[in-house]
Amino acid sequence: MRRNRSALKIFLGVCLLFLAHIVVIISLVALISVLPRNGLNNTLQTITFFAVFAIGIFQIIYALPMMLYLQMRRQYNLLKGVSIGFVITVLLNGGCFLLIR
């Protein structure tokens, strides 16, 4: 029974990171659509383009603090899940860049 609970927490950690990806991308796209068209908006468009297509690198901004928080709270199974999601994202993103190149 305990094994099932730890596997569930690891799965929830992966889902937590992918939910964070979705929230960040939607927030950046919404921010671009709300701001007026000027030089700042062009900069934000560049950042959003980079965030969406290089999310493997961009996720460091929010995934590492999430991992540190989970480590402080001693929630190691969620930490494992977030780490697994981090690696999956980096590998998939790197594979996509290799296909495009």
N, C-alpha and C positions, 0 to 999 in steps of 0.2 A: 504494500500500500504506500509506503513512504517513497518507493522508487517512482511510482506513478505521479506523486505530488511533485517531486523534484523535476521530472520530465515536463510536467505541465508548467512549472515556473520557468524553465528554460525556454519553452515555446512562447510563453507570455513575454519574456524578455526580447525575443526576436520580433514579436508582434509590436511591442512597445517602440522599438527602434524604427520599424517600418512606418508606424503611425507618426512618429516624429518627422520622418522624411516627408510624408504627405502634408503634414501641417506646415512645415517650412516652405515647401514648394508652393502651396496654395497661398500662404501669407505673402511671399515675394511677388507672385503674379498679381494678387489683389493690390499690393502696394504700388505696382507699376500702373495698374489701370486707374487708380485714384489720383495719382500725382499729375500735375500739369505737364505739358510737353515743353521741356527746356533741357538744359545741359545736365542737370541732376538726374532727370529721368533717363537720359541716355546712359549715364553711368550705372543706374540701377538696372537698366535692361541688360547691360553687359554682365553685371554681377548675377542677375537671375539666370541668364543664359549659361554662365559658368556653373552656377549652383545646380541647375537641372542636368546638364550634360557631363559634369564632373562631380557628381554627388559623392563619389568615393573619397575625394579630397575634402570637399566642403563639409562633410559630416563630422569632421574633427571638431568643428566649432561647437556642436551641441552634443555629440556622442561621448566625448571624453569627460565633460563635466557630469553627464548622466552616469557614466561608469564610476567616477570618483564618488558621487553621491551614493550609489548603490553599495560601494565598498565601505563607505563610512557607516551606512545603516546595516552592514553585515548581511546583506541579501545576496548571497553568493550565487544562487541559482539564477536569479534575474540578471546578475552581472554576467554570468556565462552566456545567457541568451542574447544579451545586448552585444557582447563580444562576438558571438557567432554571426549575428546579423551584420555587424560592422565588417567582418571579413567577407561575408557573402556579397555585400554591397560593393566592396572594393574589387573583388574578383570579377563580378558581373560587369561592373563599370569598365574595368581594364580590358575585359574581353570584347566589349562593345567598341572601345577605342581601337583595338587591334583589327576588328572587322572593318571599321570605317577607313582606316589607314590603308 
